[in-house]
Amino acid sequence: MATIRIQNFGPIKDTGRIELSQLMLIIGSQSSGKSTFMKVLCYCRWLEKKIMTSFEDVIPTYTHNKCFKKELMLFHRIDELYFCEESRIEYSGDVIAITYKGVDANVKIVKKEDKWDDRYNSKLAYIPAERNLVSAIKNIDKTYKTSERDVLFNFIVEWGEAKDGYSKDTPMPLSLTNEFAYFNEDGQDYIILPNGKIETSFYASSGIQSVAPIDVITDGFSKKVGQIRAFSQSDLVNQLIAILKVDNVTKVDVNSLSEDDMEKLRERMKYQSVQLFIEEPEQNLYPDSQRVLIQNIVRRIKQAQAAGRKDSMVIMTTHSPYVLSVLNVLIAEASAKGKCPNDPNLEKIVDESTLLPLSAYSAFFINERGVFENIMDVELPMFSGIDLDQVSDWVDEHIYQINKVIYKD
């Protein structure tokens, strides 16, 4: 089980040692560190993927010249002020361990020798809160300029990659309560309205502009799991060199490849999981549309899980009590199936397409001190919403005080 711990980093005081799960929710007030946590974790997962899928040893590149810190700051737009002498990042992944300490130190990356032969390829995607820009700004792929590849630039590239799979003949149904759909034609984004009319996404509502990138990327990338990754000819040669354990291309004898060699090559080329990082999926969405979206994301994670040999995962930040409530229903279904697996009455209630094991869920609240608190109540089981829905307490108290005046109680 992969784990991460972050201490004294920006607004985060201490996450504690967090075990990654298939579906993780992070809640907290504005600027509490939700996105900071996701960005650091995503960077560590991306670096591990790069190490696992590279054709040469890239570890020395990141353990020298402060490369780890520089790329983290550049790609995820993290300020120098986030670092202090007490800063710590401790990540234990599938095949490597990463340790970073201090302000200007080099990172330590250690291979897990007993796990090294189990390297695999995974599809990662970070979907930021600024996702509407791909629809709200015309020709965003041409107008967004940056001297270096950052998280927004990468998101725009991933959007371009994912949307190519949805044409007018095969549109993407959107996670809305009405029948909207998305398709791409010659690079232009279109929305099919419930009445069948078509408009460009530029003129669509903010909710449609917000949900379309989530639907297209999570659906498109989840479907890549189990599929062969596109390699260039030189990449294939390097893979063959690695499999045949020779030191240069001239020694590669294709005729010497056994069926076992070919199977190893095919497996190394496949995506074995999808890892999704989504900021505030509820943005601009009506509560019931939030429900539909969360259910669809869970469906896609489950489909990817079945297609790959490694755990797929989604980590989301949220301010929405509706997102929390939908997940609590799914947790209740998982608990019920665990207790009464053969009860025919549950078959009428539980949607198997969104059924994940109870162990797949975790959630954390970042308190005012920047400390992460586990909000999974294992006895019920459910995520506690006390810290997210403080408005209800305010409403109840004020209504109580008003009624005292009205009824002279």
C-alpha positions as CSV (number, residue, x, y, z in Angstrom):
1,M,0.0,0.0,0.0
2,A,1.5,3.3,-1.0
3,T,1.7,6.0,1.6
4,I,2.5,9.7,2.0
5,R,3.2,12.1,4.8
6,I,3.7,15.9,4.4
7,Q,4.8,18.2,7.2
8,N,5.3,21.9,7.5
9,F,4.7,22.6,3.8
10,G,2.8,25.7,2.9
11,P,-0.5,25.7,4.9
12,I,0.0,22.0,5.8
13,K,1.3,21.4,9.3
14,D,1.0,17.6,9.3
15,T,-1.0,15.1,7.2
16,G,0.1,12.1,9.3
17,R,0.9,8.9,7.5
18,I,-1.9,8.5,4.9
19,E,-2.5,5.2,3.1
20,L,-3.7,5.8,-0.5
21,S,-7.1,4.4,-1.3
22,Q,-9.0,4.0,-4.5
23,L,-11.3,6.9,-3.7
24,M,-10.0,9.6,-1.4
25,L,-11.8,12.9,-0.4
26,I,-10.0,15.9,1.0
27,I,-12.1,18.7,2.6
28,G,-11.2,21.9,4.3
29,S,-11.8,25.7,4.2
30,Q,-10.2,27.9,1.5
31,S,-6.4,27.9,1.5
32,S,-6.3,25.1,4.0
33,G,-4.0,23.0,1.9
34,K,-6.3,20.7,-0.1
35,S,-4.8,21.4,-3.5
36,T,-1.3,21.6,-2.0
37,F,-1.7,18.0,-0.8
38,M,-3.0,16.8,-4.1
39,K,-0.2,18.5,-6.1
40,V,2.5,17.0,-3.9
41,L,1.0,13.6,-4.1
42,C,0.4,13.8,-7.8
43,Y,4.0,14.9,-8.4
44,C,5.3,11.9,-6.4
45,R,3.1,9.5,-8.3
46,W,4.1,11.1,-11.6
47,L,7.8,10.8,-10.7
48,E,7.4,7.2,-9.7
49,K,5.6,6.5,-13.1
50,K,8.4,8.2,-14.9
51,I,11.0,6.1,-13.1
52,M,9.0,2.9,-13.8
53,T,8.5,3.5,-17.5
54,S,11.8,5.2,-18.5
55,F,14.4,3.3,-20.6
56,E,17.3,4.5,-18.5
57,D,17.9,5.3,-14.9
58,V,16.4,8.8,-14.4
59,I,16.8,8.7,-10.6
60,P,20.1,10.6,-10.5
61,T,18.5,13.4,-12.5
62,Y,16.1,14.1,-9.7
63,T,18.5,13.5,-6.8
64,H,21.0,16.2,-8.0
65,N,20.9,20.0,-8.6
66,K,17.7,20.3,-6.6
67,C,15.8,19.0,-9.6
68,F,13.0,17.5,-7.5
69,K,12.2,20.8,-5.8
70,K,12.5,22.9,-9.0
71,E,10.2,20.8,-11.0
72,L,7.6,20.5,-8.2
73,M,7.6,24.3,-7.9
74,L,7.5,25.0,-11.6
75,F,4.9,22.4,-12.7
76,H,2.5,22.9,-9.8
77,R,3.1,26.6,-9.3
78,I,4.3,26.2,-5.7
79,D,5.9,29.2,-4.1
80,E,9.4,29.2,-2.5
81,L,7.7,30.3,0.7
82,Y,6.0,26.9,1.1
83,F,9.4,25.5,2.1
84,C,11.0,25.8,5.5
85,E,13.7,24.0,7.5
86,E,11.1,21.7,9.0
87,S,9.5,20.8,5.7
88,R,9.2,17.0,5.1
89,I,7.8,14.9,2.2
90,E,7.9,11.2,2.8
91,Y,6.4,9.1,0.1
92,S,6.5,5.3,-0.1
93,G,5.2,4.1,-3.4
94,D,4.9,0.8,-5.3
95,V,8.6,0.5,-6.3
96,I,10.4,3.6,-4.9
97,A,10.5,5.7,-1.7
98,I,11.0,9.5,-1.8
99,T,12.2,11.6,1.1
100,Y,12.6,15.3,1.0
101,K,13.7,17.5,3.9
102,G,14.3,21.2,4.4
103,V,14.5,24.2,2.1
104,D,17.2,23.6,-0.5
105,A,18.1,20.0,0.0
106,N,18.3,17.3,-2.7
107,V,15.7,14.6,-2.5
108,K,16.5,11.0,-1.7
109,I,15.0,8.3,-3.9
110,V,15.4,4.7,-3.1
111,K,14.4,1.7,-5.2
112,K,12.4,-1.1,-3.5
113,E,14.5,-4.0,-4.8
114,D,11.9,-6.6,-3.8
115,K,9.3,-4.7,-5.8
116,W,11.4,-3.4,-8.7
117,D,10.5,-6.2,-11.2
118,D,6.8,-5.3,-10.7
119,R,7.1,-2.0,-12.5
120,Y,4.1,-0.9,-14.6
121,N,2.6,2.0,-16.6
122,S,-0.2,4.1,-15.4
123,K,-2.3,7.0,-16.9
124,L,-2.3,10.1,-14.7
125,A,-4.4,13.2,-15.0
126,Y,-4.7,16.3,-12.9
127,I,-8.0,18.2,-13.5
128,P,-7.7,21.7,-11.9
129,A,-10.3,24.1,-10.7
130,E,-9.5,26.3,-13.7
131,R,-10.8,23.6,-16.1
132,N,-13.5,25.9,-17.6
133,L,-10.8,27.8,-19.4
134,V,-10.7,25.1,-22.2
135,S,-14.2,26.1,-23.1
136,A,-14.4,29.7,-22.0
137,I,-11.3,30.8,-24.0
138,K,-11.3,30.1,-27.7
139,N,-8.3,28.2,-29.1
140,I,-6.9,27.8,-25.6
141,D,-4.3,25.4,-26.9
142,K,-2.8,28.1,-29.1
143,T,-3.4,31.2,-26.8
144,Y,-2.1,29.9,-23.5
145,K,1.6,30.7,-23.5
146,T,4.2,29.5,-21.0
147,S,7.9,29.1,-21.2
148,E,7.8,25.8,-19.3
149,R,5.4,23.0,-19.0
150,D,3.1,23.6,-16.0
151,V,0.0,22.0,-14.6
152,L,-2.4,24.1,-16.7
153,F,-0.4,23.6,-19.9
154,N,-0.4,19.8,-19.2
155,F,-4.1,19.9,-18.5
156,I,-4.7,21.5,-21.9
157,V,-2.6,18.9,-23.6
158,E,-4.5,16.1,-21.8
159,W,-7.8,17.7,-22.7
160,G,-6.7,17.6,-26.4
161,E,-5.7,14.0,-26.1
162,A,-8.9,12.8,-24.4
163,K,-11.4,14.7,-26.5
164,D,-10.3,13.2,-29.8
165,G,-12.2,10.0,-28.8
166,Y,-15.6,11.6,-29.0
167,S,-17.1,12.5,-32.4
168,K,-20.5,13.4,-33.5
169,D,-21.3,9.8,-34.1
170,T,-19.9,8.8,-30.7
171,P,-20.6,11.7,-28.4
172,M,-19.9,11.7,-24.6
173,P,-23.1,11.9,-22.5
174,L,-22.5,14.5,-19.8
175,S,-23.1,13.9,-16.1
176,L,-26.1,16.2,-15.9
177,T,-29.7,15.5,-15.1
178,N,-30.8,16.6,-18.5
179,E,-29.6,14.9,-21.7
180,F,-26.5,16.9,-22.8
181,A,-23.6,15.4,-24.7
182,Y,-20.2,16.5,-25.9
183,F,-18.3,15.9,-29.1
184,N,-15.2,17.2,-30.9
185,E,-15.0,17.9,-34.6
186,D,-11.9,19.2,-36.2
187,G,-10.6,20.5,-32.9
188,Q,-13.8,22.4,-32.1
189,D,-15.8,21.5,-29.0
190,Y,-19.6,21.1,-29.4
191,I,-22.5,20.4,-27.0
192,I,-25.6,18.6,-28.1
193,L,-28.6,20.1,-26.2
194,P,-31.6,18.1,-24.9
195,N,-33.7,19.3,-27.9
196,G,-31.1,18.0,-30.3
197,K,-29.7,21.3,-31.3
198,I,-25.9,21.8,-31.3
199,E,-23.9,24.8,-30.0
200,T,-20.2,25.3,-29.4
201,S,-19.0,24.9,-25.8
202,F,-18.0,28.6,-25.9
203,Y,-21.6,29.5,-25.5
204,A,-22.5,26.7,-23.1
205,S,-23.4,27.3,-19.4
206,S,-20.7,27.4,-16.8
207,G,-21.9,24.0,-15.5
208,I,-21.5,22.4,-18.9
209,Q,-18.1,24.0,-19.3
210,S,-17.1,22.7,-15.9
211,V,-18.4,19.1,-16.2
212,A,-17.3,18.4,-19.8
213,P,-13.5,18.2,-19.1
214,I,-14.1,15.9,-16.1
215,D,-16.4,13.6,-18.0
216,V,-14.2,13.5,-21.1
217,I,-10.9,13.0,-19.3
218,T,-12.0,10.6,-16.7
219,D,-14.0,8.5,-19.2
220,G,-11.4,8.6,-21.9
221,F,-8.4,7.9,-19.7
222,S,-10.1,5.2,-17.8
223,K,-10.8,3.4,-21.1
224,K,-7.1,3.4,-21.9
225,V,-6.4,1.0,-19.0
226,G,-5.6,-2.4,-20.5
227,Q,-4.7,-0.8,-23.8
228,I,-1.3,-0.7,-25.4
229,R,0.5,2.5,-25.1
230,A,1.7,4.2,-28.3
231,F,5.5,3.8,-28.6
232,S,7.9,5.1,-31.2
233,Q,10.2,2.8,-33.1
234,S,13.2,3.7,-30.9
235,D,11.1,3.1,-27.8
236,L,10.2,-0.3,-29.0
237,V,13.9,-1.1,-29.6
238,N,14.8,0.1,-26.1
239,Q,12.1,-2.1,-24.7
240,L,13.5,-5.1,-26.6
241,I,17.0,-4.3,-25.3
242,A,15.7,-4.3,-21.8
243,I,13.8,-7.6,-22.2
244,L,16.6,-9.4,-24.0
245,K,19.2,-8.0,-21.5
246,V,21.6,-6.9,-24.2
247,D,23.7,-3.7,-24.2
248,N,23.0,-2.2,-27.6
249,V,20.6,-2.3,-30.6
250,T,22.9,-4.3,-32.9
251,K,22.6,-7.3,-30.6
252,V,18.8,-7.3,-30.8
253,D,17.8,-10.5,-32.7
254,V,14.0,-10.2,-33.2
255,N,13.9,-13.9,-34.3
256,S,15.2,-14.9,-30.8
257,L,12.1,-13.4,-29.2
258,S,10.0,-16.1,-27.5
259,E,6.3,-15.8,-26.9
260,D,7.1,-15.1,-23.3
261,D,9.3,-12.2,-24.4
262,M,6.5,-10.8,-26.5
263,E,4.0,-11.1,-23.7
264,K,6.4,-9.1,-21.4
265,L,6.7,-6.4,-24.1
266,R,2.9,-6.2,-24.5
267,E,2.4,-5.9,-20.7
268,R,5.0,-3.2,-20.4
269,M,3.2,-1.2,-23.1
270,K,-0.2,-1.4,-21.4
271,Y,-1.6,1.1,-19.0
272,Q,-2.4,-0.9,-15.9
273,S,-4.3,1.7,-13.9
274,V,-5.6,5.3,-14.1
275,Q,-4.9,7.9,-11.4
276,L,-7.2,10.9,-11.3
277,F,-6.7,14.1,-9.3
278,I,-9.8,16.4,-9.4
279,E,-10.2,19.7,-7.8
280,E,-13.8,20.6,-6.7
281,P,-15.8,18.4,-9.1
282,E,-19.0,20.2,-7.9
283,Q,-18.1,23.5,-9.4
284,N,-21.2,25.2,-11.0
285,L,-23.3,22.0,-10.8
286,Y,-26.8,21.6,-9.5
287,P,-26.9,19.2,-6.5
288,D,-28.4,16.3,-8.4
289,S,-25.9,16.8,-11.2
290,Q,-23.2,16.5,-8.6
291,R,-24.6,13.1,-7.7
292,V,-24.6,11.9,-11.3
293,L,-21.0,13.1,-11.8
294,I,-19.7,11.4,-8.7
295,Q,-21.5,8.1,-9.5
296,N,-20.0,8.2,-13.1
297,I,-16.5,8.9,-11.8
298,V,-16.8,5.8,-9.5
299,R,-18.1,3.7,-12.4
300,R,-15.1,4.7,-14.4
301,I,-12.7,3.9,-11.7
302,K,-14.3,0.5,-11.2
303,Q,-14.1,-0.2,-15.0
304,A,-10.5,0.7,-15.0
305,Q,-9.8,-1.5,-12.0
306,A,-11.3,-4.5,-13.9
307,A,-9.2,-3.8,-17.0
308,G,-5.8,-3.4,-15.3
309,R,-3.7,-5.3,-12.8
310,K,-2.9,-2.4,-10.5
311,D,-5.2,-0.2,-8.3
312,S,-6.8,2.7,-10.1
313,M,-7.6,5.7,-7.9
314,V,-9.3,9.1,-7.8
315,I,-8.5,11.8,-5.3
316,M,-10.9,14.8,-5.0
317,T,-11.1,18.0,-3.1
318,T,-14.5,19.4,-2.3
319,H,-16.5,22.0,-0.4
320,S,-19.8,20.3,-1.2
321,P,-21.9,18.4,1.4
322,Y,-23.7,16.8,-1.6
323,V,-20.5,15.1,-2.8
324,L,-19.9,13.8,0.7
325,S,-23.5,12.6,1.0
326,V,-23.4,10.7,-2.3
327,L,-20.2,9.0,-1.2
328,N,-21.8,8.1,2.1
329,V,-24.6,6.3,0.2
330,L,-22.0,4.3,-1.8
331,I,-20.2,3.5,1.5
332,A,-23.5,2.3,3.0
333,E,-24.1,0.1,0.0
334,A,-20.6,-1.4,0.3
335,S,-21.2,-2.1,4.0
336,A,-24.6,-3.7,3.3
337,K,-23.2,-6.0,0.6
338,G,-20.4,-7.0,3.0
339,K,-22.9,-7.9,5.8
340,C,-25.6,-9.4,3.6
341,P,-23.9,-10.4,0.3
342,N,-26.7,-12.7,-0.8
343,D,-29.7,-10.8,0.2
344,P,-32.0,-10.5,-2.8
345,N,-33.5,-7.3,-1.5
346,L,-30.2,-5.5,-1.9
347,E,-30.1,-6.3,-5.6
348,K,-33.0,-3.9,-6.1
349,I,-31.2,-1.2,-4.2
350,V,-27.5,-1.5,-4.9
351,D,-26.1,-0.4,-8.2
352,E,-23.3,-2.9,-9.0
353,S,-21.7,-0.5,-11.4
354,T,-20.8,1.9,-8.5
355,L,-20.1,-0.8,-6.0
356,L,-16.5,-0.6,-4.6
357,P,-15.3,-2.4,-1.5
358,L,-15.5,-0.5,1.8
359,S,-11.7,-0.4,2.0
360,A,-11.7,1.7,-1.2
361,Y,-12.9,4.8,0.6
362,S,-11.1,7.3,2.8
363,A,-11.6,11.0,3.6
364,F,-9.7,13.7,5.5
365,F,-10.5,17.1,7.0
366,I,-7.8,19.7,7.3
367,N,-8.4,21.6,10.5
368,E,-7.5,25.2,11.3
369,R,-4.0,24.2,12.5
370,G,-3.2,22.5,9.1
371,V,-3.5,19.0,10.5
372,F,-5.3,16.2,8.7
373,E,-8.1,14.4,10.5
374,N,-9.5,11.1,9.4
375,I,-13.2,11.6,9.1
376,M,-14.2,8.0,8.3
377,D,-16.4,6.7,11.1
378,V,-15.6,2.9,10.9
379,E,-18.5,1.9,13.1
380,L,-21.3,3.4,11.1
381,P,-19.5,3.4,8.5
382,M,-19.6,6.8,6.9
383,F,-17.7,10.1,6.3
384,S,-18.4,12.6,9.0
385,G,-19.9,15.8,7.6
386,I,-19.7,17.9,10.8
387,D,-16.7,20.0,9.7
388,L,-18.1,20.5,6.2
389,D,-21.7,21.6,7.1
390,Q,-21.1,24.2,9.8
391,V,-23.7,26.4,8.1
392,S,-26.5,24.1,9.4
393,D,-25.5,24.7,13.0
394,W,-25.6,28.5,12.3
395,V,-29.0,28.2,10.7
396,D,-30.4,26.1,13.6
397,E,-29.1,28.5,16.2
398,H,-30.4,31.6,14.5
399,I,-33.8,30.1,13.8
400,Y,-34.0,29.0,17.5
401,Q,-33.2,32.5,18.7
402,I,-35.8,34.1,16.3
403,N,-38.5,31.6,17.4
404,K,-37.8,32.5,21.0
405,V,-38.6,36.1,20.3
406,I,-41.6,35.3,18.1
407,Y,-43.2,32.9,20.5
408,K,-41.9,34.5,23.8
409,D,-40.4,31.2,24.8
